[in-house]
Amino acid sequence: MSYCPEHLKYTKDHEWVEKTGDRRVRVGITDFAQKQLGDLVFVDVPTVGRTLEAGELIGTVESVKSVSDLYAPVSGRVTALNPDLEGDPELVNTDSYGDGWIAEIEIAGTGALTGLLDAAQYKEYLAAETE
């Protein structure tokens, strides 16, 4: 079973969301996703200032095995990108819930986190998906 920190929220597209402030979140891809992808060689991310809708295609992650789409886990405006990923995309592989974060988003409205899975729900989803 993949590691799923309890304090994070998750999507069925294997992104994680960490609330870092009143209206700010940090997002990335889960441990499960990075293991499925293998060694990452490139991360294409949205630009700072871009407004996103939850579920919208926002970029891609490219590994030696494949290219996978990234989706916005919440609606809001991109406020920061992880500057270290350009030179070291493998940070997602080595520390997907820490130094391998992808973007920070100022969420739109108080209900932006509604519908995301907690760690227990995500683990159940993974178990069903990998049977």
C-alpha positions in Angstrom: 0.0 0.0 0.0 1.2 3.5 -0.8 2.0 6.0 1.8 -0.9 8.5 2.4 -0.3 11.2 5.1 -3.4 11.6 7.2 -3.4 15.4 7.1 -3.8 15.7 3.4 -6.8 15.5 1.0 -6.7 13.5 -2.2 -8.4 13.2 -5.6 -9.2 10.1 -7.6 -6.7 11.4 -10.2 -4.0 10.9 -7.6 -3.3 14.4 -6.6 -2.9 15.6 -3.0 -3.9 18.9 -1.4 -2.4 20.4 1.8 -4.0 23.4 3.4 -1.2 25.8 4.1 -3.2 28.9 5.0 -6.7 30.3 5.3 -7.2 30.3 1.6 -4.0 28.6 0.3 -3.2 25.1 -0.6 -0.1 23.2 -1.9 -0.7 20.4 -4.4 1.3 17.6 -5.9 0.9 14.0 -7.0 0.6 11.1 -4.6 3.2 8.4 -3.7 1.0 5.9 -5.6 1.1 8.1 -8.8 4.8 8.6 -8.7 5.5 4.9 -8.3 3.2 4.1 -11.2 5.0 6.7 -13.4 8.6 5.7 -12.6 11.5 8.1 -12.8 10.2 11.6 -13.8 12.1 13.5 -16.4 9.9 16.6 -16.8 7.0 18.4 -15.1 4.9 20.8 -17.1 2.9 23.0 -14.8 0.5 26.0 -15.0 1.8 29.5 -15.0 1.6 31.7 -11.9 -1.6 33.9 -12.0 -3.6 31.3 -14.0 -7.1 30.8 -12.8 -8.1 27.1 -12.5 -11.4 25.2 -12.3 -11.4 21.9 -10.3 -10.9 19.0 -12.6 -9.3 21.1 -15.4 -6.2 19.8 -17.2 -3.3 21.9 -15.9 -0.2 20.2 -17.1 1.6 16.9 -17.5 4.3 14.8 -15.8 6.6 12.9 -18.0 8.6 9.8 -17.0 10.8 7.4 -18.8 7.7 5.2 -19.2 4.9 7.6 -20.1 3.3 11.1 -20.0 0.4 11.6 -17.6 -2.0 14.5 -17.3 -2.3 16.7 -14.2 -5.7 18.0 -13.1 -6.5 20.9 -10.8 -7.7 19.4 -7.5 -9.4 22.6 -6.5 -10.6 25.8 -8.1 -8.5 28.9 -7.6 -5.5 31.0 -8.8 -2.0 29.6 -9.0 0.2 31.7 -6.7 3.5 29.7 -6.8 5.3 26.9 -8.6 8.0 24.7 -7.2 11.1 26.3 -8.7 13.2 23.2 -7.9 11.3 20.9 -10.3 12.7 22.5 -13.4 16.2 21.3 -12.7 15.2 18.2 -10.6 11.9 16.7 -11.5 12.8 13.5 -9.7 12.0 15.4 -6.4 8.5 14.1 -7.0 9.9 10.6 -6.9 12.0 11.0 -3.8 9.7 13.3 -1.8 6.3 13.5 -3.4 4.7 14.9 -0.2 7.5 17.3 0.6 10.1 18.9 -1.7 8.3 17.4 -4.7 5.2 19.6 -4.4 4.1 21.1 -7.8 2.0 24.3 -7.2 0.4 26.5 -4.6 -3.2 27.7 -5.2 -5.3 30.4 -3.6 -8.6 28.6 -3.4 -11.8 30.1 -4.7 -14.4 30.1 -1.9 -14.9 28.2 1.2 -16.2 25.1 -0.4 -13.2 24.5 -2.7 -12.0 21.5 -0.6 -15.5 19.8 -0.6 -15.5 16.6 -2.5 -11.8 15.7 -1.9 -11.1 12.4 -0.2 -9.5 12.0 3.2 -6.6 9.6 3.7 -8.9 6.6 4.7 -11.2 7.2 1.7 -8.2 7.5 -0.7 -6.7 4.2 0.7 -10.1 2.5 0.1 -10.1 3.9 -3.4 -6.6 2.6 -4.1 -7.4 -0.8 -2.7 -10.5 -1.1 -5.1 -8.5 0.3 -8.0 -5.6 -2.1 -7.7 -7.6 -5.3 -7.1 
